[in-house]
Amino acid sequence: MRRRFPFCYDPFGLHTATLCEDVHHIIPIATDPTRAYDKRNLVTLCRACHAEVEQLERAYGETSFLFDMGVNKSLADKQRN
């Protein structure tokens, strides 16, 4: 996953061209275990963004609105749209 999408998805629009360090499950495994290995349910994030997303999930639950519901894009693809 990180080879194909090497940059942080940057769901908060805080930085550019930051290398990813983590892969995040958009729909948490605890919510839907059948999507654990679904590539459409994964997004690459830097540690800072991953920590923020995880904190939001713990506090409010759903965070899929931060992503394009599993449509993974590199930073270049995201900027083109």
C-alpha positions as semicolon CSV with decimal commas, in nm:
position;residue;x (nm);y (nm);z (nm)
1;M;0,000;0,000;0,000
2;R;0,273;0,245;0,096
3;R;0,465;0,173;-0,224
4;R;0,168;0,259;-0,440
5;F;0,061;0,562;-0,232
6;P;0,383;0,690;-0,068
7;F;0,245;1,023;0,052
8;C;0,013;1,111;0,335
9;Y;-0,344;1,160;0,215
10;D;-0,349;1,472;0,436
11;P;-0,720;1,469;0,526
12;F;-0,688;1,800;0,711
13;G;-0,503;1,992;0,438
14;L;-0,217;2,079;0,673
15;H;0,088;1,984;0,468
16;T;0,212;1,878;0,126
17;A;0,432;1,595;0,004
18;T;0,476;1,430;0,343
19;L;0,576;1,066;0,323
20;C;0,331;0,824;0,477
21;E;0,427;0,613;0,775
22;D;0,099;0,437;0,852
23;V;-0,192;0,273;0,676
24;H;-0,534;0,356;0,822
25;H;-0,860;0,160;0,797
26;I;-1,125;0,410;0,691
27;I;-1,401;0,188;0,827
28;P;-1,246;0,045;1,147
29;I;-1,195;-0,331;1,169
30;A;-1,404;-0,335;1,487
31;T;-1,696;-0,185;1,291
32;D;-1,668;-0,413;0,986
33;P;-1,411;-0,695;1,011
34;T;-1,491;-0,806;0,654
35;R;-1,320;-0,490;0,523
36;A;-0,992;-0,551;0,707
37;Y;-0,805;-0,641;0,386
38;D;-1,016;-0,440;0,143
39;K;-0,776;-0,200;-0,030
40;R;-1,062;0,043;-0,087
41;N;-1,087;0,073;0,290
42;L;-0,723;0,173;0,338
43;V;-0,552;0,509;0,317
44;T;-0,191;0,609;0,377
45;L;-0,121;0,872;0,643
46;C;0,174;1,029;0,821
47;R;0,193;0,962;1,196
48;A;0,057;1,306;1,287
49;C;-0,252;1,272;1,067
50;H;-0,306;0,912;1,176
51;A;-0,295;1,011;1,542
52;E;-0,545;1,294;1,479
53;V;-0,783;1,069;1,285
54;E;-0,764;0,801;1,555
55;Q;-0,835;1,062;1,823
56;L;-1,139;1,186;1,629
57;E;-1,262;0,827;1,593
58;R;-1,234;0,770;1,968
59;A;-1,414;1,094;2,046
60;Y;-1,682;1,103;1,777
61;G;-1,691;0,766;1,601
62;E;-1,721;0,802;1,226
63;T;-1,435;0,968;1,035
64;S;-1,489;0,831;0,685
65;F;-1,606;1,177;0,576
66;L;-1,238;1,279;0,586
67;F;-1,167;1,045;0,295
68;D;-1,326;0,968;-0,039
69;M;-1,477;0,649;0,105
70;G;-1,186;0,426;0,021
71;V;-1,087;0,577;-0,311
72;N;-0,715;0,600;-0,244
73;K;-0,532;0,880;-0,416
74;S;-0,177;0,991;-0,412
75;L;-0,106;1,354;-0,329
76;A;-0,060;1,426;-0,701
77;D;-0,402;1,276;-0,783
78;K;-0,562;1,470;-0,499
79;Q;-0,415;1,799;-0,622
80;R;-0,535;1,739;-0,978
81;N;-0,899;1,718;-0,864
